[in-house]
Amino acid sequence: MKIGLIEYTQNAKELLIFTKNTRHLSSDARFEDVLDLTDRQKDEQLSYVFGTIGSAWEFVNYTFLIQDVTRSFTHQMVRHRAGTAFAQQSLRVASVDDFRYFIPDKIEKDVYLSTYFENAMGDSSEWYEQLLKKGADQQDARGVLPINICTNILVKMNLRALSHLMETRLCIRAQGEFQEVALTMKGLVSDVHPWADDVLNPCCVLHGYCPWRNFTECPIKKKYNHLWPPDKKLNCEVKNDWEVLMLNKYSPQPEQSK
């Protein structure tokens, strides 16, 4: 596995603040005014940005080249569709004779299972080559290739989409390969934008609750009872209060940040 951050938004912190200012200032906002702020002022305004609606986050982008990962992983990665763009190696046009593949850790540690796994991979490779030799098109022969064949994918994500990816894929519930990719992506972004690290965390760290009600074996959830299940009595009280506010058409005027 090899992951690189090949492009990212310059002056991203200032752009986030400017996006917020564009929404809030009654007069014309100037990007130069944000550039002139002190580091402390920028940090204060950035704190506001990360505490309100996430539309500003969509102006900051990151492009990653992710190599030697499985197609099993990429099938999961491309489910993150909002705020993303993907370009992946095509098995329709790229020949993969003697392909590389990934053996999951739990299988690799078991001699019996790893032998079966490697034999299956060898059979797939042999049948693929035979199909090509006998005249099959690559686009048709690829049907016998395994899902754990290694591939490359170019991924572009805005900060909002990346934060959502981290909420789900840094969870210990995620498959190990995706956890490793997500951790590496988080590290690469944190190297260039240290301030972004706070919004690149699993849901339990970022929001203080667990969204996976059926994942009962989580050791973190067992240690911190407030993560799940929620307090049903409190939920009922909150719902009642919410319904009253909605009936009374409660709609506060947002405060302007300073």
Steps between C-alpha positions, in 0.01 A plus 500: 500500500627843403310824556601851399339842533571643156300823518313706759341842538747775576411759769229257608459642849456850363259374234282335764487826695431704186215269405346557843555876470330507161186367665518726804632841395256764381770683304723353231733237642865514395729199503796726571341599832505138610864462396583799722351342815737383772540127557298529821216679320500235228485221757206669675307538175586148391352371826174665400517348150533152647207561736242599240360364172755314290445671165824698537695174529406415141734769365810312621612201291753219526614260226655166595669238285432164668699210357522126560168471679233240431196544282312385809617823664422720200146358480453642851684826430279599206190474720608839636337681210424854621784748457728245334655407165668173405719365218593133527720260308278323247521122466313537174804648325793428737639146486580354842704188418664365816295741711578603857249432774447566869454235768302621805699482824275245671528264204874555456564402863316168451714256296198291402289796385787681328579190294141482375501873429823493299389192305178678405696803384732281295204329334343836411826624349541184294144506366530868414819439300347199324195699398721771347715243317191339351381833363269642765483880524654650813168659586342153509789306654510738797184333629707223660729738689470509883376797697825520701708572189710814552402819323565875496247778551517880488270658759397863534300606806396826654553541875135439582497168312835403650374568852198278437726225365707515819187481715421158357832354381710582806245309708638165615194350331658577159704237318871509581619605155266800494602595855863506387421711194290744705770538766760573232272755328438668837874519565576648158235769539607578857859548379398784266196628695550419872181689590293246300596213729216577744232430237665182371391253767252214547145595590538407868795739534358777279138500620494297821261227385507176303274478191535122469224359720562143380873506577484371855853363539681834496735519804475881499122486512518253787728732695307821432132424552385841378601417141216248460224422562359850543286585798148417379340719765719794401426436131128519575542828690713648224245398239220665698698824530585490131136452401396799713765719340394391152133568573593848619712552186815564700761646266782695670705767328855363458765699679774664300848382585752764601 
